[in-house]
Amino acid sequence: MNYQDQTQKSRKALFTFLKSSIAILTTLFLACSSGHTQQTQKESRITVKVATAIEKDVPVQINTIGHVEAFSSVSVKSQVAGELAHVYFKEGQMVKNGELMFVIDPRPFEAALKQAEANLARDIAQMKKAEVDARRYTDLLKKGIVSKQDYDQFITNLEVLRSTVKADKAAVENAKLQLEYCYIRSPITGRIGELLVDQGNVVKDKDTVLAVINQTKPIYVKFSVPEQELPSIRKYMATGDLRVEARVPSDESHKATGHLSFINNEVDSETGTITLKALFPNEDEYLWPGQFVDVTLTLTTQPNAVVVPSQSIQTGQEGYHVFIVKPDLTVEPRPVVLGTSTNHNETVIVKGIHPGEKVVIEGQLQLAPGIKVEITNSPEGDIQSRGNREEHTY
């Protein structure tokens, strides 16, 4: 009996030990499972970057490519033929209106002027003598000493001399003008280009281009826009000057600001575009004739527009949408109606988003409705930095 009792006690102790062990293992298993589940849930969150939709005034703009043209351009030619005796400028320098640039050898023209002046002096002397004789012939006619026919012939000769003097005076003026043409002066203020004829060469009158002067202050930028934009441009131009900005593609840090000055009187039927011109002061000569530039024409300003980064816009079978991050950190695809795009990679949302809502700007490809996300950036900071950039740029 003692042996059986002892055996029974041993079995009870073993059973109790096994029961306790199972309970402990079960607890450990459940604890591990719970931790793993929490870790899995945490790891299943998609990391995204977001931005906050903001409300601000947005300019309505048209972007295109333009071509810089001189305000005026003059091909300098000699108006007289002769040897190019002197050049008084350096290639590429600024010249002022009336500044001496070239001299054609003036000696032949000085001689021609002296000859014309001598002819004038001779004929004036002959005319004065004839006028004195005319008064004497008048007295002789009254006394009957000379015939009426002889008197009329003398008066006719006097009138011929008077006409000759007038012609001589015109010849002197023309000789002076030809001599003045030897001194070629700049007709405008501008920047002169390459010297096309070297000193010492003989040039033809009104034929050989000696140099080209471009007026660059102010300066034009010519560009074209689709004809569909014409009604809006004319509408807003009627209310005041429209601002135009021009940027050289290789220098995004700088821009020139001018205003729309010209709308062509017809649409190009082949391209469906209308040609416009903008006028820029260009005091720093940032714009250079012949350049191609990026042009932004501002029509008006849309007040209180809701704006999001353009990279948040997604395209689906049903149109455009963005992913909204809700307060519980789940995402919701939201259909949107798009407005204009700005020059700062932002898009106006006409319908679908309210100011202050957070939109996903990175990580959209992994998202689906209801998925929880983990935000890895500060949208407030992002908005602040974008706001600072906009304040500096606009």
C-alpha positions in Angstrom: 0.0 0.0 0.0 2.8 2.4 0.8 4.3 1.7 -2.6 1.0 2.4 -4.4 0.5 5.6 -2.4 3.9 6.7 -3.2 3.4 6.0 -6.9 0.1 7.9 -6.9 1.7 10.9 -5.3 4.5 10.8 -7.9 1.9 10.7 -10.7 0.0 13.7 -9.2 3.2 15.7 -8.9 4.2 15.0 -12.4 0.7 15.9 -13.6 0.8 19.2 -11.7 4.3 20.0 -13.2 3.1 19.2 -16.7 0.0 21.3 -16.2 2.0 24.3 -15.0 4.6 23.9 -17.8 1.8 23.8 -20.4 0.3 27.0 -18.8 3.6 28.8 -18.9 4.3 27.7 -22.5 0.9 28.8 -23.5 1.3 32.2 -21.9 4.7 32.6 -23.6 3.3 31.6 -26.9 0.4 34.0 -26.7 2.7 36.8 -25.7 5.1 36.1 -28.6 2.1 35.8 -31.0 0.8 39.2 -29.7 4.1 40.9 -30.1 4.6 39.4 -33.6 1.1 40.6 -34.6 1.8 44.1 -33.4 5.1 44.1 -35.2 3.5 42.8 -38.3 0.7 45.4 -38.1 3.4 48.1 -37.6 5.5 46.8 -40.5 2.4 46.7 -42.8 2.0 50.5 -42.7 3.1 52.2 -45.9 5.6 55.0 -45.5 4.5 58.2 -47.4 5.3 61.8 -47.7 2.5 64.3 -47.6 1.8 68.0 -48.1 -1.0 70.2 -46.9 -3.5 71.7 -49.4 -3.3 75.5 -49.0 -5.4 78.4 -50.1 -3.8 81.4 -51.8 -4.1 83.8 -54.7 -2.8 82.1 -57.9 -1.8 83.9 -61.1 -3.5 82.7 -64.3 -0.6 82.4 -66.8 0.4 81.2 -70.3 3.8 79.7 -70.7 5.5 79.5 -74.1 8.9 80.0 -75.9 9.9 83.5 -77.2 12.5 85.0 -79.5 14.4 88.2 -78.5 14.4 91.0 -81.1 16.1 94.4 -81.1 13.8 97.3 -80.6 15.2 98.7 -83.8 18.0 97.5 -86.1 19.9 99.6 -88.6 22.2 98.4 -91.3 24.8 101.3 -91.7 25.6 102.1 -95.3 27.6 104.9 -97.0 25.5 107.3 -99.0 28.5 108.2 -101.1 31.1 106.1 -102.9 34.7 106.3 -101.9 37.6 105.0 -99.8 36.8 104.1 -96.1 39.4 106.4 -94.5 38.7 106.0 -90.8 36.8 103.8 -88.3 36.0 105.4 -84.9 34.5 102.5 -82.9 35.3 99.1 -81.4 33.3 96.1 -82.4 30.5 95.4 -79.9 30.6 98.8 -78.1 27.6 101.0 -77.4 27.2 104.0 -79.7 25.0 107.1 -79.2 22.7 108.7 -81.7 24.8 111.1 -83.8 28.2 109.6 -82.8 30.8 109.6 -85.5 31.6 106.0 -86.7 33.1 106.2 -90.2 34.7 108.7 -92.5 34.8 108.3 -96.3 37.7 110.1 -97.9 36.3 113.6 -98.1 38.9 115.2 -100.5 37.0 114.6 -103.8 33.9 116.0 -102.2 35.7 119.1 -100.8 37.0 119.8 -104.3 33.5 119.4 -105.7 32.2 121.9 -103.2 34.8 124.4 -104.0 34.0 124.0 -107.7 30.3 124.6 -107.0 31.0 127.6 -104.9 33.2 129.1 -107.6 30.5 128.6 -110.3 28.0 130.3 -108.0 30.3 133.3 -107.4 31.0 133.6 -111.2 27.3 133.5 -112.1 26.3 135.9 -109.3 28.8 138.4 -110.7 27.4 138.0 -114.2 23.9 138.4 -113.0 24.7 141.6 -111.0 26.3 143.1 -114.1 23.3 142.1 -116.2 21.0 143.8 -113.7 22.9 147.0 -114.0 22.8 146.8 -117.8 19.1 146.1 -117.6 18.4 149.4 -115.9 20.5 151.2 -118.6 18.7 149.4 -121.4 15.4 150.5 -119.9 16.4 154.1 -120.2 17.7 153.6 -123.7 14.4 151.9 -124.7 12.5 155.0 -123.5 14.7 157.2 -125.5 14.3 155.0 -128.6 18.0 154.3 -128.9 17.5 150.4 -128.7 14.7 148.4 -130.2 12.1 146.6 -128.3 13.4 143.3 -129.6 16.9 143.9 -128.4 15.6 145.0 -125.0 13.5 141.8 -124.7 16.4 139.6 -125.6 18.6 141.3 -123.0 15.9 140.8 -120.3 15.6 137.2 -121.3 19.4 136.7 -120.9 19.1 138.3 -117.4 16.4 135.8 -116.4 18.6 133.0 -117.6 21.4 134.2 -115.4 19.1 134.5 -112.4 18.0 130.9 -113.0 21.7 129.8 -113.4 22.5 131.4 -110.0 19.6 129.4 -108.4 20.9 126.2 -109.9 24.4 127.1 -108.7 23.1 127.6 -105.2 21.4 124.2 -105.3 24.6 122.7 -106.6 26.5 124.2 -103.6 23.9 122.8 -101.2 24.2 119.3 -102.8 28.0 119.4 -102.7 27.8 120.3 -99.0 25.4 117.4 -98.4 27.7 115.0 -100.3 30.6 116.2 -98.1 28.5 115.7 -95.0 27.7 112.2 -96.1 31.4 111.4 -95.9 31.1 111.6 -92.1 28.8 108.6 -91.2 27.2 109.0 -87.8 25.0 106.5 -85.8 21.3 107.0 -86.5 20.3 105.4 -83.2 21.6 104.7 -79.7 22.5 101.0 -79.6 25.1 98.3 -79.6 27.2 98.0 -82.8 28.1 94.6 -84.1 31.0 93.3 -86.3 32.9 95.6 -88.6 32.0 94.3 -92.0 34.3 96.4 -94.2 37.9 97.1 -93.1 39.5 100.5 -93.3 41.1 101.3 -96.7 38.5 99.5 -98.8 36.5 101.3 -101.4 32.7 101.2 -100.8 29.8 101.8 -103.1 27.1 104.3 -102.3 23.9 102.9 -100.7 25.1 99.3 -101.3 27.8 98.1 -98.9 26.7 97.4 -95.3 29.5 98.6 -93.0 28.0 97.5 -89.7 24.7 96.7 -88.0 23.4 98.6 -84.9 20.8 97.0 -82.6 18.9 99.0 -80.1 18.7 96.8 -77.0 17.2 99.3 -74.4 14.3 98.7 -74.6 14.0 95.3 -76.4 11.2 93.1 -77.7 10.4 89.5 -77.1 8.2 88.0 -79.8 6.2 84.8 -79.1 3.1 82.9 -80.2 0.2 81.5 -78.3 -2.7 79.2 -79.4 -5.5 81.2 -81.0 -7.9 79.8 -78.3 -6.1 82.1 -75.8 -6.8 85.3 -77.8 -10.2 86.2 -76.3 -8.8 86.0 -72.8 -5.7 88.0 -73.7 -7.8 90.8 -75.3 -10.2 90.8 -72.4 -7.5 91.3 -69.7 -5.4 93.6 -71.9 -8.3 96.0 -72.1 -8.2 96.4 -68.3 -4.5 97.4 -68.2 -0.9 96.3 -69.0 -0.4 92.5 -68.9 2.9 91.5 -67.2 5.3 89.3 -69.2 8.3 87.6 -67.7 11.2 86.2 -69.7 13.9 83.8 -68.5 17.0 82.5 -70.3 16.8 78.7 -70.0 20.4 78.5 -68.7 19.9 81.1 -66.0 16.8 80.2 -64.0 17.9 82.5 -61.1 17.2 85.7 -63.1 14.2 87.0 -65.0 13.3 90.1 -67.0 9.9 91.7 -66.5 8.0 93.7 -69.2 4.5 94.2 -70.5 2.5 93.0 -73.5 2.8 95.7 -76.2 1.5 94.1 -79.4 -1.1 91.6 -80.7 -0.8 90.7 -84.4 -3.8 91.6 -86.6 -4.4 88.1 -87.8 -4.1 84.5 -86.7 -1.6 82.2 -88.6 -4.0 79.8 -90.3 -1.3 77.2 -90.8 -0.2 76.9 -87.1 -3.4 78.1 -85.4 -1.4 80.6 -83.4 -1.3 84.4 -82.9 1.9 86.4 -82.7 2.5 88.7 -79.7 5.3 91.1 -78.6 6.3 92.1 -75.2 8.5 95.2 -74.4 11.2 95.0 -71.8 13.3 98.0 -70.4 16.4 95.7 -70.5 18.6 98.2 -68.7 21.0 95.5 -67.7 20.9 93.9 -71.2 19.9 90.6 -69.7 18.0 89.9 -72.9 20.1 89.7 -76.1 18.8 89.9 -79.7 18.5 86.4 -81.2 18.1 84.5 -77.9 15.3 82.0 -77.2 13.7 82.5 -73.8 11.0 81.0 -71.7 8.0 83.4 -71.6 5.3 83.7 -69.0 2.3 85.9 -69.7 0.2 86.7 -66.7 -3.5 87.4 -67.5 -5.0 87.8 -64.0 -5.0 86.4 -60.5 -7.4 83.8 -59.2 -8.1 84.6 -55.5 -8.4 82.0 -52.7 -7.6 79.0 -54.9 -6.9 75.6 -53.3 -3.5 74.5 -54.3 -1.6 71.1 -54.0 1.7 69.9 -55.3 1.4 68.7 -58.9 3.1 65.4 -57.9 0.1 64.5 -55.8 -2.2 64.2 -58.8 -2.9 60.7 -60.0 -4.6 59.6 -63.2 -7.1 56.7 -63.2 -9.8 55.2 -65.4 -12.3 57.6 -63.9 -10.1 60.7 -64.2 -7.8 62.5 -61.8 -7.6 61.8 -58.0 -5.4 62.3 -55.0 -4.9 60.3 -51.9 -6.1 62.0 -48.8 -4.6 61.0 -45.4 -7.4 61.0 -42.8 -6.9 61.7 -39.0 -6.7 58.0 -38.3 -3.8 57.7 -40.8 -5.8 55.7 -43.3 -5.9 56.9 -47.0 -8.8 57.7 -49.2 -8.6 58.2 -52.9 -10.5 61.5 -53.7 -11.6 62.5 -57.2 -10.7 66.0 -58.1 -11.3 68.6 -60.8 -8.1 70.4 -61.9 -7.6 74.0 -62.6 -4.5 75.8 -63.9 -0.9 74.8 -63.1 1.6 77.3 -61.7 5.3 77.7 -62.4 6.1 76.2 -59.0 4.9 72.6 -59.7 1.6 73.2 -58.1 -1.9 72.7 -59.4 -5.2 74.5 -58.6 -7.9 72.1 -57.4 -11.3 73.4 -58.5 -13.3 70.7 -56.7 -12.6 67.8 -54.4 -10.2 69.1 -51.7 -10.5 71.6 -48.8 -7.7 73.7 -47.4 -5.8 72.0 -44.7 -6.3 68.4 -45.9 -3.2 66.3 -46.3 -2.4 64.8 -49.7 0.2 62.1 -50.5 3.0 63.4 -52.6 5.3 60.3 -52.5 4.4 56.6 -52.2 1.1 56.5 -54.0 1.8 53.4 -56.0 1.6 51.2 -52.9 -1.7 52.7 -51.6 -5.3 51.4 -51.6 -8.4 52.6 -49.9 -8.2 52.2 -46.1 -4.5 51.3 -45.9 -2.8 52.8 -42.9 0.3 54.9 -43.6 3.2 56.3 -41.7 4.1 59.9 -42.6 7.9 60.5 -42.9 8.0 64.3 -43.4 6.5 67.4 -41.9 3.9 68.9 -44.2 3.8 72.1 -42.3 7.5 72.6 -42.8 7.1 71.8 -46.5 4.3 74.3 -46.9 6.3 76.9 -45.1 9.3 76.4 -47.3 7.2 76.5 -50.5 5.5 79.6 -49.2 8.8 81.3 -48.7 9.8 80.4 -52.3 6.6 81.7 -53.7 6.8 85.0 -51.8 10.3 85.4 -53.2 9.4 84.5 -56.8 6.0 86.1 -57.4 
